[in-house]
Each structure stands twice: as C-alpha cells, then as structure tokens.
Amino acid sequence: MIDVFLERRFASPQAPDRVSEATLAARACLDRHRIAWQGSLLARDGRRLVCHFRAPDAEGARMGLRQAGTDVARLWAGTVHEAPTPDAAADAGNVLVERAFAEPVNLADVQAIEDAGSACLQNHRVRFLRTFFSLDRCRMLCLYRAPDAESVRVAQRQAGMPLEAAWAFRWVLPPASTPTP
C-alpha cells in the first residue's frame, strides 16, 4: 500500500460534514479499488482540501476516485515523514504549507534549510509535525502546529524556506468504525 494525496480547490466553500459525506458516499467505489481514506485537511475557508488515501498503487487510486466522480487532476503518490520528536506524531496540526519545486529536490536538503532556521520557527511558536512528499520530489505539503497561518508564513520566510501557500485547516476524519484495508 502507498500513500496517495488529492488536492482540490472549490469555487464555493465546503463544510466538513459535506466532505465526510461525499467521501463516505463513494465508499463502494473506493472499496472496490482497495482505497482507504485516511483523512482530509479542509481549509478554514472551505475552499481548499487535501485528502490522504492509502491504496495499492497510484493508478488504481486514480481510477477508483475518478469512478466515484472526483476530479483527480491533482492526485499524486508520496511518502509521509514525521517530525523527529516523539510527541509530534500525536499532534494533528492546524496549518498546512504547500511547496512546489521546478526541479526534483532531496527531502534532506529541504529539511536542512528548515533546521538552520529553527530559531525563526521557535520565535513565532511554530512547530513542524510532518511532511507529505511527492514521489516525483517536486511537491511537498508540511503540517505545523502554530497560533495561525500568518505566524507560519512569517517564520518560513525568515528561515528562507520555499513557500507557495500556507493556510489554516481543520481535520475531517473517517468515522472510528470505518475499517481500513
């Protein structure tokens, strides 16, 4: 099983219950392709969404989600990297940073820049939690715990980190009773 991420944007705001209902309504199609919904990050304004799935492969996820009526234009396979601190995995985070690279990058190189600027993050009470890193090494989504998205933007710029966007989100999770394959 691999991690697959779907990024979406909406003209009109989406509510968390609508995201959950739509994903659960597609369950038969997802199950047929062995796609397990891990959760979604919905922007506070409801106009951006990142969904995390686990699937046997990216193409199967693409087919299954497309059959469920989902726009899969921004679907990509990636890896999940937790912060080295043991308590970070328990923290869900509240701000997402999008990074895009014209050329493939090494995760260690990006992490070195962030490590060098760690004082900037600390000064703004920003704590790194995890990264979703695309297999093509050109896309990265990072989760942080921070007072707000602006604190993350300022800290990232001061640290010299590449930054496409930073936005506050809320988690939309599968019901606890939903089994995963």
N, C-alpha and C positions, 0 to 999 in steps of 0.2 A: 504494500500500500504506500502511496505517496501523498504528500500534501499538495493541494490544489487551491488556488486563490482566484476569486472572481471579484473584479472591481466594477462597480456600476455607479452611474450618476443619474439623477432624476430631475425633471423639469419642475415637478411639484413634490413637496415634502412627503416622505413616507413615515408612518408611525411604526414603532417597534412591534406592535401586535400584528400589523399588516405584513411585515417582513416574516415573522414567525408563521403566520397563517399560510402565506404563499409558499414558503419552503415546505411546510408540512403537507400542503395540498399536493405537492409534487413528489411526495414520498414514494408512491408506487413506481414512478419512473426512476427515481434515484435508487431505490432498492434493486430494480431490475439490472442496473449497471453497477451495483455494489458501491454506491457513492454514499458516504456517511457525512452528514452535516455536523461540523464541529462547533459552529457558532458564527455570528456575524458582528461586525462593528458598524453601527449606524451613526452617521454624523449627527450632532445635536440639532442641526437644522433640518435633518431628514433628507438631504439631497445627495449624499454620498453613502456608499455602502461597500464594505469589503466582507465577502463570505469566505469562510475557510471550510474546505471539504477534505476528506480522505477518500482516495479511490485507487483502483488497481493501476491506472495509468491516466495521463492527461487526455488522451484522445477519447477514452471511454467516458471520462467526466464531461468532456465537451459534447459528446453525442447525447448522453443522458440529460444534461442540463438543457441542451437545445430542444430535445423532445419534450421537455417539461415546459417549453415556451420561454426560456430565459435567453437573453442576449448574452452570448459568450465571447464577444469581441475582445474583452479584456480578461481573459482567463489564462492563467499561467501556473505551471508547476514550480514548486520551490521547496525550500527547506526551512525549518524552524530552529532558531538559535536562542536559547535562554541566556539571561544575564548570568555572570559567574557567581553572583551572591545567592546563597541558598534560599533566602526569603523572597526573592524576586518572582519565582515561579508561582507563588501563591497570590501575587498581586495581579489583578486583571488589567490595570492601567486605565487611563482615561483620555490620552492624547495620542494620535497617530501621526507619524511623519512619513511623507512619501518622498522617495528619492528615485531619480531616473538618471541613467548614465548612457552617454552616447556610445561608449565602448565598454566591454565587459571589465568588471573590477574584481579584485580579490576582497573577500569579506575581511580578512585580517588587515588589509590596508585601510579600509574604511574604519574599522574598529580602532586602529592605531591613532587616527585623527581624533576620534571621539575620546579615547583615553587621554590624549595630550590636552584636550580641552575640558577635562572632567571638572576642573575648578569652576568653569563657566556654568556647567550644569548644576553643581552644588550651590553656587551663588544664587541661582534662580529656583532652587528647590525642585529640580528636575531629576528624576531617577529613571535610568534606562532599565527596561524589563525584558524585551525580546525583539527579535528581528525575523521577518519573513523575507527570504532572499531567493530571487528567481533563479532557476537552473541556468538560464542564459547569462546570468550575472549582470544584467542591465537594469534590474528593478529591485527595490528594497522598500519594505514597509517596516517601520520601527514603532514599538509601543513604549510609552513613557507614563509615569505617574508624575503629575505636576499640578500646580494650582490652576493653570489654564493653558490654552493653546499659545497665547502670546508669550508666556514665560518660556515655553519650549522654542518658539521661533527665535526669540532674542538670544537664548543660550546657544542654540545651534549656530546662529550667525557669528556670535562671538567666538565660538570654538572652531570656526572655519569649516563647518560641516556642510556638505551639499544638501540643499533643501528645495524641494519642488512645492510642497504644501505641508501645513500642519493644521490638524483640526481635532476638536474635542469630539468624543464619541461616547455612545452607550452600548453595552453588550446586549445582544439578542441571542439567547442560548436555546438549544433544543430542550424540550421537557426532560426532566430527570428520568422519566420512564422510557424514553426513546432508546432502544438498543442500538448499538453501533456494531457493524460487522467486524 
